[in-house]
Amino acid sequence: MPPKLYAKRVRNLFDPNSDEEFRVSRSKIDLFHECPRCFYLDVRLGIPRPSFPAFTLNNAVDELMKREFDIHRAKDEAHPLMKAYKIDAVPLNDPRMEEWRDALRRGIQYHHKKTGLVFRGGVDDIWVTPKGELIVVDYKATSKKEEVNIDGYWQKGYKRQVEIYQWLLRGIGEKVSSTAYFVYVNGRSDSESFDGRLDFDVKIIPHKGDDSWVEPLVIELAECLRGDVVPAAADECEYCRYREAAGKELQALAKVKKVGSARTSGDGTLGI
């Protein structure tokens, strides 16, 4: 099936003159953090960044991980991996988990009174301690020869992701642990042959979350949404750099063609 052609979006756009409740996803919060201009173009003007194919293998790993932890959730017992890492918690057995995991339609939904917006996000998993503290858990899959960690440039986004989830849970009144966990699976490529099988090393990596940056950011986000001025591009936004570079080249070409057209008008001899 061929990919969809790029088109301006006409649905799920913010209208500053509307009284309807508007929902902002976790990914849109992160988009605003990355580049306010890209956020504005997307959510106000319907011009999102170009899409890319889904990581279907990662999605399969996520689904299998969820099923595996659900087995222990139903029994209110810790997963053996949690025991190995001495994590005093069990997977949360709560009817809200189905809603909280639904990243596309529902997720954790926080009606934010200061902005009048509804912020939401779908988690991979939630664990709970004996004291009733909720622990945000995110599944990650990769394949690299070196030991996995969350110290790289791209992993900064992973940390923001779980911190937004912590902020959402606190916003709806839940008691939340400051420590989040990444269940990181690393596909091994050192086997002699494939044989239709891919083995993984599984590791749990803790992260001490700090969601203090989220509240001031969503205040700025709301002001941006309700404004009529397109915000400046972030310095490190490659999408905006591409648009600017392509725009300059196209404008320059159009100018050359316009001058050329003016020179050939009249006798059509190109000045010869």
Short mmCIF file of the C-alpha atoms (twelve columns), coordinates in Angstrom:
data_MODEL
# 
_entry.id   MODEL 
# 
loop_
_atom_site.group_PDB 
_atom_site.id 
_atom_site.type_symbol 
_atom_site.label_atom_id 
_atom_site.label_alt_id 
_atom_site.label_comp_id 
_atom_site.label_asym_id 
_atom_site.label_seq_id 
_atom_site.Cartn_x 
_atom_site.Cartn_y 
_atom_site.Cartn_z 
_atom_site.pdbx_PDB_model_num 
ATOM 1   C CA . MET A 1   0.000   0.000   0.000   1 
ATOM 2   C CA . PRO A 2   1.559   3.329   -1.017  1 
ATOM 3   C CA . PRO A 3   2.112   5.992   1.656   1 
ATOM 4   C CA . LYS A 4   -0.419  8.765   2.060   1 
ATOM 5   C CA . LEU A 5   0.452   11.998  0.310   1 
ATOM 6   C CA . TYR A 6   1.145   14.961  2.551   1 
ATOM 7   C CA . ALA A 7   -1.955  17.059  3.134   1 
ATOM 8   C CA . LYS A 8   -2.958  19.874  5.431   1 
ATOM 9   C CA . ARG A 9   -4.921  18.599  8.432   1 
ATOM 10  C CA . VAL A 10  -8.377  20.075  8.960   1 
ATOM 11  C CA . ARG A 11  -9.443  18.209  12.121  1 
ATOM 12  C CA . ASN A 12  -8.263  18.423  15.740  1 
ATOM 13  C CA . LEU A 13  -7.069  22.007  15.335  1 
ATOM 14  C CA . PHE A 14  -7.246  24.552  18.135  1 
ATOM 15  C CA . ASP A 15  -9.768  27.332  17.570  1 
ATOM 16  C CA . PRO A 16  -9.259  30.271  19.980  1 
ATOM 17  C CA . ASN A 17  -12.883 31.331  19.408  1 
ATOM 18  C CA . SER A 18  -14.346 27.951  20.331  1 
ATOM 19  C CA . ASP A 19  -15.668 26.996  23.770  1 
ATOM 20  C CA . GLU A 20  -15.174 23.288  23.108  1 
ATOM 21  C CA . GLU A 21  -12.780 21.349  25.305  1 
ATOM 22  C CA . PHE A 22  -9.413  20.913  23.588  1 
ATOM 23  C CA . ARG A 23  -7.092  18.014  24.336  1 
ATOM 24  C CA . VAL A 24  -3.306  18.156  24.042  1 
ATOM 25  C CA . SER A 25  -1.409  14.877  23.926  1 
ATOM 26  C CA . ARG A 26  1.884   14.086  25.622  1 
ATOM 27  C CA . SER A 27  3.607   14.055  22.237  1 
ATOM 28  C CA . LYS A 28  2.317   17.576  21.472  1 
ATOM 29  C CA . ILE A 29  3.680   18.820  24.801  1 
ATOM 30  C CA . ASP A 30  7.035   17.382  23.792  1 
ATOM 31  C CA . LEU A 31  6.707   18.915  20.322  1 
ATOM 32  C CA . PHE A 32  6.238   22.353  21.897  1 
ATOM 33  C CA . HIS A 33  9.307   21.703  24.049  1 
ATOM 34  C CA . GLU A 34  11.294  20.826  20.906  1 
ATOM 35  C CA . CYS A 35  10.067  23.687  18.724  1 
ATOM 36  C CA . PRO A 36  7.208   26.144  19.395  1 
ATOM 37  C CA . ARG A 37  6.966   26.979  15.683  1 
ATOM 38  C CA . CYS A 38  6.477   23.337  14.642  1 
ATOM 39  C CA . PHE A 39  3.864   23.019  17.401  1 
ATOM 40  C CA . TYR A 40  1.977   26.101  16.207  1 
ATOM 41  C CA . LEU A 41  2.092   25.015  12.560  1 
ATOM 42  C CA . ASP A 42  0.705   21.628  13.603  1 
ATOM 43  C CA . VAL A 43  -1.963  22.406  16.192  1 
ATOM 44  C CA . ARG A 44  -3.165  25.835  15.004  1 
ATOM 45  C CA . LEU A 45  -2.554  25.730  11.242  1 
ATOM 46  C CA . GLY A 46  -2.834  22.011  10.478  1 
ATOM 47  C CA . ILE A 47  0.647   21.668  8.968   1 
ATOM 48  C CA . PRO A 48  2.372   18.872  10.925  1 
ATOM 49  C CA . ARG A 49  5.880   17.591  10.464  1 
ATOM 50  C CA . PRO A 50  6.151   14.859  7.805   1 
ATOM 51  C CA . SER A 51  5.319   11.443  9.213   1 
ATOM 52  C CA . PHE A 52  7.531   8.370   9.108   1 
ATOM 53  C CA . PRO A 53  6.777   4.627   9.181   1 
ATOM 54  C CA . ALA A 54  5.954   3.078   12.524  1 
ATOM 55  C CA . PHE A 55  8.548   0.951   14.301  1 
ATOM 56  C CA . THR A 56  6.472   -2.211  14.030  1 
ATOM 57  C CA . LEU A 57  9.085   -4.498  15.609  1 
ATOM 58  C CA . ASN A 58  9.261   -2.191  18.639  1 
ATOM 59  C CA . ASN A 59  5.466   -2.188  18.813  1 
ATOM 60  C CA . ALA A 60  5.444   -5.998  18.818  1 
ATOM 61  C CA . VAL A 61  7.927   -6.052  21.699  1 
ATOM 62  C CA . ASP A 62  5.783   -3.538  23.614  1 
ATOM 63  C CA . GLU A 63  2.677   -5.665  23.140  1 
ATOM 64  C CA . LEU A 64  4.408   -8.844  24.279  1 
ATOM 65  C CA . MET A 65  5.895   -7.089  27.307  1 
ATOM 66  C CA . LYS A 66  2.467   -5.833  28.309  1 
ATOM 67  C CA . ARG A 67  0.983   -9.331  28.021  1 
ATOM 68  C CA . GLU A 68  3.794   -10.778 30.104  1 
ATOM 69  C CA . PHE A 69  3.390   -8.233  32.899  1 
ATOM 70  C CA . ASP A 70  -0.401  -8.642  32.727  1 
ATOM 71  C CA . ILE A 71  -0.017  -12.281 33.762  1 
ATOM 72  C CA . HIS A 72  1.555   -11.129 37.034  1 
ATOM 73  C CA . ARG A 73  -0.843  -8.175  37.301  1 
ATOM 74  C CA . ALA A 74  -3.796  -10.558 37.436  1 
ATOM 75  C CA . LYS A 75  -2.113  -12.391 40.322  1 
ATOM 76  C CA . ASP A 76  -1.101  -9.187  42.162  1 
ATOM 77  C CA . GLU A 77  2.474   -10.407 42.200  1 
ATOM 78  C CA . ALA A 78  5.820   -8.954  41.117  1 
ATOM 79  C CA . HIS A 79  7.348   -9.955  37.812  1 
ATOM 80  C CA . PRO A 80  10.566  -12.018 38.267  1 
ATOM 81  C CA . LEU A 81  12.513  -9.153  36.686  1 
ATOM 82  C CA . MET A 82  11.195  -6.773  39.357  1 
ATOM 83  C CA . LYS A 83  12.289  -9.233  42.026  1 
ATOM 84  C CA . ALA A 84  15.743  -9.548  40.445  1 
ATOM 85  C CA . TYR A 85  16.161  -5.762  40.633  1 
ATOM 86  C CA . LYS A 86  14.726  -5.705  44.178  1 
ATOM 87  C CA . ILE A 87  11.886  -3.356  43.241  1 
ATOM 88  C CA . ASP A 88  9.303   -3.458  46.025  1 
ATOM 89  C CA . ALA A 89  6.201   -3.123  43.869  1 
ATOM 90  C CA . VAL A 90  3.718   -5.058  41.741  1 
ATOM 91  C CA . PRO A 91  2.048   -4.208  38.404  1 
ATOM 92  C CA . LEU A 92  -0.980  -2.055  39.165  1 
ATOM 93  C CA . ASN A 93  -4.189  -4.089  39.000  1 
ATOM 94  C CA . ASP A 94  -6.754  -1.357  38.429  1 
ATOM 95  C CA . PRO A 95  -9.660  -1.077  35.942  1 
ATOM 96  C CA . ARG A 96  -8.332  2.320   34.861  1 
ATOM 97  C CA . MET A 97  -5.250  0.688   33.333  1 
ATOM 98  C CA . GLU A 98  -7.103  -0.054  30.090  1 
ATOM 99  C CA . GLU A 99  -7.940  3.643   29.732  1 
ATOM 100 C CA . TRP A 100 -4.524  4.872   30.846  1 
ATOM 101 C CA . ARG A 101 -2.793  2.679   28.259  1 
ATOM 102 C CA . ASP A 102 -4.954  3.934   25.389  1 
ATOM 103 C CA . ALA A 103 -2.536  6.472   23.905  1 
ATOM 104 C CA . LEU A 104 -4.589  7.146   20.760  1 
ATOM 105 C CA . ARG A 105 -7.992  7.961   22.240  1 
ATOM 106 C CA . ARG A 106 -7.879  8.316   26.020  1 
ATOM 107 C CA . GLY A 107 -4.846  7.833   28.265  1 
ATOM 108 C CA . ILE A 108 -4.389  9.654   31.582  1 
ATOM 109 C CA . GLN A 109 -6.485  12.820  31.189  1 
ATOM 110 C CA . TYR A 110 -5.791  15.887  33.298  1 
ATOM 111 C CA . HIS A 111 -8.204  18.840  33.129  1 
ATOM 112 C CA . HIS A 112 -5.783  21.700  33.724  1 
ATOM 113 C CA . LYS A 113 -7.702  24.593  35.282  1 
ATOM 114 C CA . LYS A 114 -5.052  27.275  34.726  1 
ATOM 115 C CA . THR A 115 -5.088  26.816  30.959  1 
ATOM 116 C CA . GLY A 116 -8.551  25.344  30.393  1 
ATOM 117 C CA . LEU A 117 -6.935  22.563  28.367  1 
ATOM 118 C CA . VAL A 118 -7.040  18.790  28.826  1 
ATOM 119 C CA . PHE A 119 -3.603  17.193  28.765  1 
ATOM 120 C CA . ARG A 120 -3.363  13.466  28.200  1 
ATOM 121 C CA . GLY A 121 -0.904  10.630  27.634  1 
ATOM 122 C CA . GLY A 122 -0.956  6.847   27.345  1 
ATOM 123 C CA . VAL A 123 1.500   4.924   29.522  1 
ATOM 124 C CA . ASP A 124 3.078   1.534   28.856  1 
ATOM 125 C CA . ASP A 125 2.669   0.393   32.441  1 
ATOM 126 C CA . ILE A 126 2.142   1.466   36.041  1 
ATOM 127 C CA . TRP A 127 3.490   -0.349  39.080  1 
ATOM 128 C CA . VAL A 128 2.428   0.302   42.648  1 
ATOM 129 C CA . THR A 129 4.398   0.147   45.890  1 
ATOM 130 C CA . PRO A 130 3.074   -1.212  49.212  1 
ATOM 131 C CA . LYS A 131 2.585   2.434   50.260  1 
ATOM 132 C CA . GLY A 132 0.284   3.063   47.320  1 
ATOM 133 C CA . GLU A 133 2.733   5.138   45.286  1 
ATOM 134 C CA . LEU A 134 2.351   4.756   41.523  1 
ATOM 135 C CA . ILE A 135 5.484   4.110   39.471  1 
ATOM 136 C CA . VAL A 136 5.614   5.141   35.805  1 
ATOM 137 C CA . VAL A 137 7.103   2.414   33.611  1 
ATOM 138 C CA . ASP A 138 8.063   2.658   29.960  1 
ATOM 139 C CA . TYR A 139 9.138   -0.176  27.660  1 
ATOM 140 C CA . LYS A 140 11.989  0.485   25.218  1 
ATOM 141 C CA . ALA A 141 13.420  -1.800  22.533  1 
ATOM 142 C CA . THR A 142 16.637  -1.468  20.574  1 
ATOM 143 C CA . SER A 143 19.509  -3.494  19.183  1 
ATOM 144 C CA . LYS A 144 23.033  -2.332  19.842  1 
ATOM 145 C CA . LYS A 145 26.307  -4.021  20.684  1 
ATOM 146 C CA . GLU A 146 27.119  -1.759  23.625  1 
ATOM 147 C CA . GLU A 147 25.311  -1.735  26.956  1 
ATOM 148 C CA . VAL A 148 22.035  0.183   26.847  1 
ATOM 149 C CA . ASN A 149 21.633  3.317   28.975  1 
ATOM 150 C CA . ILE A 150 19.575  6.520   29.088  1 
ATOM 151 C CA . ASP A 151 22.490  8.949   28.994  1 
ATOM 152 C CA . GLY A 152 22.499  9.792   25.260  1 
ATOM 153 C CA . TYR A 153 21.033  12.772  23.409  1 
ATOM 154 C CA . TRP A 154 17.916  10.937  22.187  1 
ATOM 155 C CA . GLN A 155 17.269  9.478   25.633  1 
ATOM 156 C CA . LYS A 156 16.580  12.992  26.936  1 
ATOM 157 C CA . GLY A 157 13.214  12.647  25.209  1 
ATOM 158 C CA . TYR A 158 12.589  9.360   27.023  1 
ATOM 159 C CA . LYS A 159 13.150  11.092  30.361  1 
ATOM 160 C CA . ARG A 160 10.798  13.937  29.426  1 
ATOM 161 C CA . GLN A 161 8.213   11.352  28.421  1 
ATOM 162 C CA . VAL A 162 8.021   9.644   31.817  1 
ATOM 163 C CA . GLU A 163 8.203   12.987  33.642  1 
ATOM 164 C CA . ILE A 164 5.132   14.192  31.740  1 
ATOM 165 C CA . TYR A 165 3.331   10.993  32.785  1 
ATOM 166 C CA . GLN A 166 4.328   11.656  36.406  1 
ATOM 167 C CA . TRP A 167 2.966   15.204  36.093  1 
ATOM 168 C CA . LEU A 168 -0.312  13.930  34.596  1 
ATOM 169 C CA . LEU A 169 -0.812  11.399  37.390  1 
ATOM 170 C CA . ARG A 170 -0.105  13.980  40.075  1 
ATOM 171 C CA . GLY A 171 -2.497  16.336  38.300  1 
ATOM 172 C CA . ILE A 172 -5.377  13.883  38.724  1 
ATOM 173 C CA . GLY A 173 -4.562  13.480  42.407  1 
ATOM 174 C CA . GLU A 174 -2.501  10.294  42.449  1 
ATOM 175 C CA . LYS A 175 0.437   9.691   44.771  1 
ATOM 176 C CA . VAL A 176 3.409   9.171   42.469  1 
ATOM 177 C CA . SER A 177 6.917   7.886   43.070  1 
ATOM 178 C CA . SER A 178 9.664   10.207  41.859  1 
ATOM 179 C CA . THR A 179 11.456  7.151   40.428  1 
ATOM 180 C CA . ALA A 180 10.349  5.875   37.040  1 
ATOM 181 C CA . TYR A 181 11.666  2.736   35.346  1 
ATOM 182 C CA . PHE A 182 12.594  1.847   31.788  1 
ATOM 183 C CA . VAL A 183 12.273  -1.826  30.937  1 
ATOM 184 C CA . TYR A 184 14.879  -1.875  28.181  1 
ATOM 185 C CA . VAL A 185 15.181  -4.853  25.829  1 
ATOM 186 C CA . ASN A 186 18.237  -5.109  23.614  1 
ATOM 187 C CA . GLY A 187 18.148  -7.430  20.606  1 
ATOM 188 C CA . ARG A 188 21.271  -9.547  20.373  1 
ATOM 189 C CA . SER A 189 23.084  -9.778  17.042  1 
ATOM 190 C CA . ASP A 190 25.914  -12.092 18.158  1 
ATOM 191 C CA . SER A 191 24.159  -15.397 17.403  1 
ATOM 192 C CA . GLU A 192 25.653  -17.685 14.756  1 
ATOM 193 C CA . SER A 193 22.420  -17.698 12.768  1 
ATOM 194 C CA . PHE A 194 18.939  -16.223 12.799  1 
ATOM 195 C CA . ASP A 195 16.750  -19.376 12.571  1 
ATOM 196 C CA . GLY A 196 13.614  -17.271 12.868  1 
ATOM 197 C CA . ARG A 197 14.489  -16.230 16.399  1 
ATOM 198 C CA . LEU A 198 15.713  -13.006 17.977  1 
ATOM 199 C CA . ASP A 199 17.010  -13.112 21.540  1 
ATOM 200 C CA . PHE A 200 16.958  -10.111 23.858  1 
ATOM 201 C CA . ASP A 201 18.796  -8.991  26.939  1 
ATOM 202 C CA . VAL A 202 16.349  -7.306  29.307  1 
ATOM 203 C CA . LYS A 203 17.391  -4.597  31.735  1 
ATOM 204 C CA . ILE A 204 15.552  -2.270  34.120  1 
ATOM 205 C CA . ILE A 205 16.955  1.261   34.319  1 
ATOM 206 C CA . PRO A 206 15.713  3.667   37.023  1 
ATOM 207 C CA . HIS A 207 15.246  7.381   36.429  1 
ATOM 208 C CA . LYS A 208 14.734  9.974   39.152  1 
ATOM 209 C CA . GLY A 209 12.109  12.162  37.570  1 
ATOM 210 C CA . ASP A 210 11.695  15.910  37.970  1 
ATOM 211 C CA . ASP A 211 8.459   17.217  36.460  1 
ATOM 212 C CA . SER A 212 8.889   20.800  37.716  1 
ATOM 213 C CA . TRP A 213 9.552   21.969  34.133  1 
ATOM 214 C CA . VAL A 214 6.185   20.719  32.817  1 
ATOM 215 C CA . GLU A 215 3.834   23.190  34.539  1 
ATOM 216 C CA . PRO A 216 5.527   26.393  33.282  1 
ATOM 217 C CA . LEU A 217 5.888   24.815  29.851  1 
ATOM 218 C CA . VAL A 218 2.156   24.073  29.459  1 
ATOM 219 C CA . ILE A 219 1.378   27.658  30.538  1 
ATOM 220 C CA . GLU A 220 3.581   28.872  27.675  1 
ATOM 221 C CA . LEU A 221 1.999   26.292  25.376  1 
ATOM 222 C CA . ALA A 222 -1.502  27.620  26.126  1 
ATOM 223 C CA . GLU A 223 -0.391  31.213  25.491  1 
ATOM 224 C CA . CYS A 224 1.134   30.123  22.202  1 
ATOM 225 C CA . LEU A 225 -2.065  28.340  21.158  1 
ATOM 226 C CA . ARG A 226 -4.210  31.393  21.829  1 
ATOM 227 C CA . GLY A 227 -1.842  33.820  20.134  1 
ATOM 228 C CA . ASP A 228 -1.982  34.987  16.524  1 
ATOM 229 C CA . VAL A 229 1.760   35.318  16.047  1 
ATOM 230 C CA . VAL A 230 3.736   32.372  14.715  1 
ATOM 231 C CA . PRO A 231 6.515   31.783  17.270  1 
ATOM 232 C CA . ALA A 232 10.204  31.666  16.441  1 
ATOM 233 C CA . ALA A 233 11.800  28.396  15.432  1 
ATOM 234 C CA . ALA A 234 13.953  26.534  17.925  1 
ATOM 235 C CA . ASP A 235 17.661  26.874  17.179  1 
ATOM 236 C CA . GLU A 236 18.156  23.107  16.890  1 
ATOM 237 C CA . CYS A 237 14.993  22.314  14.882  1 
ATOM 238 C CA . GLU A 238 16.097  20.562  11.690  1 
ATOM 239 C CA . TYR A 239 12.566  20.752  10.259  1 
ATOM 240 C CA . CYS A 240 12.525  24.558  10.467  1 
ATOM 241 C CA . ARG A 241 16.095  24.752  9.127   1 
ATOM 242 C CA . TYR A 242 15.014  22.607  6.179   1 
ATOM 243 C CA . ARG A 243 11.931  24.755  5.483   1 
ATOM 244 C CA . GLU A 244 14.002  27.932  5.607   1 
ATOM 245 C CA . ALA A 245 16.777  26.559  3.367   1 
ATOM 246 C CA . ALA A 246 14.324  25.137  0.821   1 
ATOM 247 C CA . GLY A 247 12.260  28.341  0.862   1 
ATOM 248 C CA . LYS A 248 15.289  30.541  0.171   1 
ATOM 249 C CA . GLU A 249 16.415  28.350  -2.722  1 
ATOM 250 C CA . LEU A 250 12.937  28.258  -4.263  1 
ATOM 251 C CA . GLN A 251 12.532  32.029  -3.906  1 
ATOM 252 C CA . ALA A 252 15.926  32.555  -5.532  1 
ATOM 253 C CA . LEU A 253 15.008  30.283  -8.437  1 
ATOM 254 C CA . ALA A 254 11.658  32.010  -8.866  1 
ATOM 255 C CA . LYS A 255 13.429  35.387  -8.947  1 
ATOM 256 C CA . VAL A 256 15.876  34.181  -11.622 1 
ATOM 257 C CA . LYS A 257 13.054  32.811  -13.750 1 
ATOM 258 C CA . LYS A 258 11.116  36.041  -13.383 1 
ATOM 259 C CA . VAL A 259 14.122  38.089  -14.545 1 
ATOM 260 C CA . GLY A 260 14.716  35.658  -17.414 1 
ATOM 261 C CA . SER A 261 11.086  35.887  -18.448 1 
ATOM 262 C CA . ALA A 262 11.258  39.697  -18.465 1 
ATOM 263 C CA . ARG A 263 14.362  39.638  -20.690 1 
ATOM 264 C CA . THR A 264 12.762  37.343  -23.276 1 
ATOM 265 C CA . SER A 265 9.509   39.294  -23.444 1 
ATOM 266 C CA . GLY A 266 9.007   41.433  -26.534 1 
ATOM 267 C CA . ASP A 267 10.994  39.971  -29.442 1 
ATOM 268 C CA . GLY A 268 11.589  36.568  -27.868 1 
ATOM 269 C CA . THR A 269 15.266  36.562  -28.897 1 
ATOM 270 C CA . LEU A 270 16.772  36.145  -25.405 1 
ATOM 271 C CA . GLY A 271 18.682  39.379  -26.048 1 
ATOM 272 C CA . ILE A 272 20.758  37.841  -28.854 1 
# 
